[in-house]
Amino acid sequence: MPLPQEYPSKPCKVAVLLWPYTTLPMRIPEGLKPLLDDGIIDDVRRQLKSGKEASVYVVSSGGEIRCAKVYKDMGQRSFQQRAQYQEGRKVRGSRQARAMAKSTRYGRKEQEEAWKNTEVDALYQLVAAGVRVPKPFGFFNGVLLMELVADGEGNSAPRLGEVELTPELARDYHRFLVVQVVRMLCVGLIHGDLSEFNVLLGAEGPVIIDLPQAVSAAGNNNAFAMLTRDVRNLTETLGRFAPDLLATDYAGEMWALYEKGELTPDSPLTGVFVKDETIPDVGEVMHAIDEAREEAIRRELGRQEAEPS
């Protein structure tokens, strides 16, 4: 992959202008120094963004322009806010699980590591499943090295919420993103915080980013609610340009197929879903339970009679 035109062909240090005359090299973030020392990255070009949980930097690595996500250590309040996302996640062992449940100092450290590793694991899993997310290139000392999503001119790609779209393009993006959500669900994952702020418009179309809160579809009681929110956020954003999208319900449709074990990456979706509100016949249900119980008893008695005395 050639270097984008906005970057020089040789590594250099970015100078920050301090008015009126002084220039100083960019201060290297502490989290990136070990990667520089180990030769994993060659240079830090600039900061791309800074958020509550991580800062992202444009770096050069092996002659390629990539980005490095440096996670920030979070406090107790943030862990409490994350609780709904962490339900159903696997931990390394019983000791870690107990410490995390009690929120001890060791447990909070384990939660922090699990939070970071969730995004790394999700990216590798989703790339393998054909979901358009940034390609990861490794996780080093709490830093995720991954693909820099760029636009057609090699500049950092804009967010979905930063552009104006035609109705046709809005529908195309919506169709594409719904397919990405389906592919994620097919491997048992839900983004959990999908919106116009974490979809970038790269040279080849939308790219989904920011996955540390990815949710287990089968293991989290809030999974369907989060899936519904993800799809609704995308629909409302793109529905500003194509209002007909606002009448669709892809989340309900794909979840119904998922629960029946019938959802595939190629499942044809219509965006129309009618919830089954039929009141179950309690008597019929109890009758079926009684029959199943009696059948189990008959089988157990038959097994006991067949055993030699």
Buried (B, 14 or more C-beta within 10 A) or exposed (E): EEBBEEBEEEBEEBEEEEEEEEEEEBEBBEBBEBBBEEEBBBBBBEBBEEEEBBBBBBBBBEEBBBBBBBBBEBEEEBBEEBEBBBBBBEBEEEEBBEBBEEEEEBBBBBBBBBBBBBBBBBBBBBBEBEBBBBBBBEBBEBBBBBBBBBBEEBEBBEBBEEEEBEEEBBBBBBBEBBBBBBBBBBBBBBBBBBBBBBBBBBEEBBBBBBBBBBBBBEEBEBBBBBBBBBBBBBBEBBBBBBEEBEEBBBBBBBBBBBEEEEBEBEBEBEBEBEEEEEEEEEEEEEEEEEEEEEEEEEEEEEEEEEEEE
